[in-house]
Amino acid sequence: MSEKPRIRDLLARKGAPLQLEALTGDTGLDRVIPSPEASSPGLVLAGYTARFVGDRLHILGETEISYLASLPAAARRRALEQFFGFDLPCVVITKAQAVPTELLELAQVKGVPVIRTSLKTAEFYRRLKPFLDDAFAPSTTLHGSLADVYGVGLLFLGRSGIGKSECVLDLVERGHRLVADDLVQVTRRGVDILIGRGHELAQHHMEIRGIGLIDIKALFGIRAARQQKRIEVVVQLEDWDASREYDRTGLHIQQTQILDISIPLVTVPLNPGKNLTVICEVVAMTHLLRYSGVDSARNLNERLIERMRERAEVREYLEEDYE
């Protein structure tokens, strides 16, 4: 996982979409957001602190602000002092509500940033969640190439110089789409989803040995590239090894692990004359068939077994026929 975001990053990246304004100026903007969780601290304001978790973004909606406004000044200050007694990364006020003076004073003393948004509380939660999920998602960088082939994300891996980029270039020329070349940034979303994208400075550029760097968008048009794609199959390119036994039936699907998620693995040995591009298209179409419930290898195997069983029954009958 990359470095945890700071409050300043939240303002810089989502200030306009979330309609944010910093009420405490530059105070506390370098505080780290320690958790992808955000919550409303209603109970702690009412005095119940037993299960309060301080290290997350705390959002005060209309209910919390109305409750504070209903308290006498002394009780309101005691409630806020108890609240700010915890190590809070940030406090957010929704619906552009007026903020109690005591809250801003205590926030300045404790160095806690207070941010206000004009969005309703539920809408703010909804828009904030993608930012937090992305910032805290486990990630890694792989040396390979990623392409969208018939809507299937194929991640090409293999030794340097084996032809990953050339294969993807040929796929692009046939109408498929480049996602990333050379460096693929992989992020885990949820339980079993891997999203791959290229580096922001090298997006949609490829290095072709003997030619150099090329711009896929400029050469093939905007439809030849996409920003990101779910990784669904890993294609491992290897030099042909005559002493090795390669899978010839497809009955046993290999798997590989990326960020603790299992991904189907197809190993393609390279030898002269092999049409790698067509093979990769077949890999993508086979994955689509399996996803829709059609497993060609298994279906053929079951038909062969059934035919052998039928012939065995006929042979047994003839062996026992004495007429």
C-alpha positions in Angstrom: 0.0 0.0 0.0 1.2 3.5 -0.8 1.8 6.2 1.8 -1.3 7.2 3.7 -3.0 10.4 2.5 -3.0 13.6 4.4 -5.9 16.1 5.0 -4.1 18.4 2.5 -4.3 15.6 -0.1 -8.1 15.3 0.5 -8.5 19.1 -0.1 -6.3 19.1 -3.2 -7.8 16.1 -4.9 -11.4 16.3 -3.8 -11.9 19.9 -2.7 -14.1 20.9 -5.7 -16.1 17.6 -6.0 -16.8 17.5 -2.3 -17.3 21.3 -2.0 -14.8 21.6 0.8 -13.5 24.7 2.7 -11.0 24.7 5.5 -12.4 26.7 8.4 -9.2 26.5 10.4 -6.9 27.7 7.7 -3.7 25.7 7.4 -4.0 24.2 10.9 -3.5 20.4 10.9 -3.6 20.0 7.1 -0.5 17.8 7.3 -2.2 15.3 9.6 -2.4 11.8 8.2 -5.7 10.2 7.5 -5.1 6.9 9.5 -8.1 4.8 8.4 -10.4 4.4 5.4 -13.3 4.7 7.8 -15.5 7.8 8.5 -18.1 8.1 11.2 -20.4 10.4 13.1 -19.4 10.9 16.7 -22.9 11.4 18.1 -22.6 9.2 21.2 -19.3 10.7 22.3 -20.8 14.1 22.3 -23.6 12.7 24.5 -20.9 11.4 26.9 -20.6 7.7 25.9 -16.9 7.1 25.0 -16.5 3.4 25.7 -16.5 2.3 22.1 -15.4 5.5 20.5 -12.7 5.2 17.8 -10.8 8.5 17.4 -8.4 7.7 14.5 -10.8 8.2 11.6 -12.6 11.1 9.9 -15.4 12.5 12.0 -18.4 14.0 10.3 -20.9 16.2 12.1 -24.2 16.3 10.4 -27.4 18.3 11.1 -28.2 16.0 14.1 -24.9 16.5 15.8 -24.8 20.3 15.3 -28.4 20.6 16.4 -27.7 18.6 19.5 -24.7 20.9 20.4 -26.8 24.0 19.8 -29.4 22.7 22.2 -26.9 22.4 25.1 -26.2 25.2 27.5 -22.9 26.9 26.8 -21.0 25.2 29.7 -22.4 21.7 28.8 -21.6 22.3 25.1 -18.0 23.2 26.0 -17.6 20.1 28.2 -18.9 17.8 25.4 -16.5 19.3 22.9 -13.5 19.2 25.3 -14.2 15.5 25.8 -14.5 15.0 22.0 -11.2 16.9 21.3 -9.6 14.9 24.1 -9.1 12.2 21.5 -6.5 12.3 18.8 -8.7 13.3 15.9 -7.3 13.5 12.4 -10.1 15.8 11.1 -13.6 17.1 11.7 -16.0 17.7 8.8 -19.2 19.8 9.1 -21.9 19.0 6.4 -24.7 21.0 4.9 -22.8 24.3 5.2 -24.0 24.6 8.8 -22.8 27.3 11.2 -20.1 25.9 13.5 -20.1 26.4 17.2 -17.4 28.9 18.3 -16.2 26.6 21.0 -15.6 23.9 18.4 -13.3 26.1 16.3 -11.4 27.3 19.3 -10.7 23.8 20.6 -9.8 22.6 17.2 -7.2 25.4 16.8 -5.7 24.6 20.2 -5.5 20.9 19.5 -4.2 21.4 15.9 -7.2 19.6 14.4 -8.4 20.8 11.0 -12.1 21.6 10.6 -13.5 21.4 7.1 -17.0 22.3 6.0 -18.9 21.0 3.0 -22.2 22.2 1.5 -23.2 18.6 0.7 -25.8 16.7 2.7 -24.3 14.1 5.1 -25.4 11.0 3.1 -24.1 12.4 -0.2 -20.8 13.4 1.4 -20.3 9.9 2.7 -21.1 8.5 -0.8 -18.6 10.8 -2.5 -15.9 10.4 0.1 -15.8 6.6 0.1 -14.2 6.1 -3.4 -11.4 8.4 -2.4 -10.7 6.6 0.9 -11.0 3.1 -0.8 -8.5 4.1 -3.5 -6.1 5.7 -1.0 -6.0 2.7 1.3 -6.2 -0.1 -1.3 -3.3 -2.6 -1.3 -1.2 -2.0 -4.4 1.9 -3.2 -6.2 3.8 -2.5 -9.4 4.6 -5.3 -11.9 6.9 -5.4 -14.9 4.6 -6.4 -17.8 2.0 -5.2 -20.2 -1.8 -5.0 -19.8 -4.3 -5.0 -22.7 -8.1 -5.1 -23.0 -8.8 -8.0 -25.4 -12.5 -8.5 -26.2 -13.3 -6.9 -22.8 -11.0 -9.2 -20.9 -8.0 -7.8 -19.1 -4.9 -9.8 -20.1 -1.7 -9.1 -18.1 1.4 -10.2 -20.0 4.4 -11.2 -17.9 7.8 -12.6 -18.9 11.5 -11.9 -19.0 12.7 -8.6 -20.4 12.9 -8.7 -24.2 10.7 -11.7 -24.7 8.1 -9.7 -26.7 5.4 -8.5 -24.3 5.2 -5.1 -25.8 5.3 -6.3 -29.4 2.5 -8.8 -28.7 0.3 -6.0 -27.2 1.2 -3.7 -30.1 0.0 -6.4 -32.5 -3.3 -6.7 -30.5 -3.8 -2.9 -30.7 -3.3 -3.1 -34.4 -6.1 -5.7 -34.6 -8.5 -3.4 -32.8 -7.9 -4.2 -29.1 -6.8 -1.7 -26.5 -3.7 -0.9 -24.5 -3.9 -0.2 -20.8 -0.3 -0.1 -19.7 3.1 -1.1 -21.0 6.4 -1.9 -19.1 5.1 -0.9 -15.6 1.6 -1.9 -14.5 0.3 -0.4 -11.3 -2.1 -3.0 -9.7 -4.6 -2.1 -7.0 -6.8 -4.5 -5.1 -10.4 -3.5 -4.8 -12.7 -5.3 -2.4 -12.2 -9.1 -2.0 -11.3 -10.4 -5.4 -10.8 -7.5 -7.9 -7.5 -6.4 -9.3 -7.4 -3.1 -11.3 -4.4 -2.3 -13.5 -3.3 1.0 -14.9 -0.3 2.6 -16.3 2.0 5.2 -14.7 0.5 8.6 -15.0 3.6 10.0 -16.8 3.9 7.2 -19.3 0.3 6.4 -20.0 -0.4 4.9 -23.4 3.2 5.0 -24.5 5.1 1.9 -25.5 8.8 1.0 -25.9 9.4 -1.0 -29.0 13.0 -2.3 -29.3 14.6 -0.9 -32.4 12.0 1.9 -32.8 11.9 3.5 -29.4 8.9 5.1 -27.7 5.6 5.4 -29.5 2.3 7.1 -28.6 -0.5 4.6 -29.1 -3.2 7.3 -28.9 -1.5 9.4 -31.6 -0.9 6.4 -33.9 -4.1 4.5 -33.5 -6.6 6.9 -32.1 -8.3 7.5 -28.8 -10.2 4.1 -28.9 -6.9 2.2 -28.9 -6.2 3.0 -25.2 -8.0 3.0 -21.9 -7.2 4.4 -18.5 -7.6 1.2 -16.4 -8.9 -2.4 -16.6 -9.7 -5.2 -14.4 -7.0 -7.9 -14.6 -8.7 -11.3 -15.3 -6.1 -13.5 -16.9 -2.3 -13.6 -16.6 -0.5 -14.7 -19.8 3.1 -15.8 -18.9 5.3 -15.7 -22.0 8.3 -18.2 -21.8 11.0 -19.4 -24.1 10.3 -22.8 -25.5 11.8 -25.6 -23.5 11.7 -29.0 -25.3 12.3 -30.9 -22.0 9.3 -29.4 -20.3 5.8 -30.8 -20.5 3.2 -28.1 -21.3 -0.6 -28.2 -20.8 -2.3 -29.6 -23.9 -5.8 -30.2 -22.6 -6.8 -27.2 -20.5 -8.6 -29.4 -18.0 -6.6 -28.1 -15.1 -6.6 -24.3 -14.9 -3.4 -22.9 -13.4 -3.6 -20.1 -10.9 -1.2 -17.4 -9.8 -1.4 -15.0 -6.8 -1.3 -11.2 -7.1 -2.0 -9.2 -3.9 -3.4 -12.5 -2.3 -6.0 -12.8 -5.1 -6.0 -15.9 -7.3 -5.9 -15.2 -11.1 -6.1 -17.7 -13.9 -2.6 -18.3 -15.4 -2.0 -19.3 -19.0 1.7 -20.2 -19.9 2.5 -19.7 -23.6 5.8 -21.1 -24.8 7.3 -19.2 -27.7 8.9 -20.8 -30.6 9.5 -19.6 -34.3 6.3 -19.4 -36.3 3.8 -19.2 -33.5 1.0 -16.7 -34.0 1.0 -15.3 -30.5 -1.6 -12.6 -31.2 -4.3 -15.1 -32.3 -3.4 -17.3 -29.3 -4.0 -14.4 -26.9 -7.3 -13.6 -28.6 -8.3 -17.2 -28.0 -7.2 -17.0 -24.4 -9.6 -14.0 -24.0 -12.5 -15.8 -25.8 -11.9 -19.0 -23.8 -12.1 -17.0 -20.6 -15.4 -15.4 -21.8 -16.8 -18.8 -22.6 -15.9 -20.2 -19.1 -17.4 -17.1 -17.5 -20.6 -17.8 -19.3 -20.5 -21.5 -18.2 -19.0 -23.2 -21.3 -15.8 -25.1 -20.7 -14.8 -26.7 -24.0 -12.1 -28.9 -22.7 -14.3 -30.3 -19.9 -17.2 -30.8 -22.2 -15.1 -32.7 -24.7 -13.5 -34.8 -21.9 -17.0 -35.7 -20.6 -18.1 -36.8 -24.1 -15.0 -38.9 -24.6 -15.6 -40.6 -21.2 -19.3 -41.2 -22.1 -18.3 -42.7 -25.5 -15.7 -45.0 -23.9 -18.3 -46.1 -21.4 -20.9 -46.9 -24.1 -18.3 -48.9 -26.1 -17.3 -50.8 -23.0 -20.9 -51.8 -22.4 -21.3 -53.0 -26.0 -18.0 -55.0 -25.8 -19.1 -56.6 -22.5 -22.5 -57.6 -24.1 -20.8 -59.2 -27.1 -18.4 -61.1 -24.9 -21.4 -62.6 -23.0 -23.5 -63.4 -26.1 -23.3 -67.2 -26.7 -25.9 -67.5 -29.4 
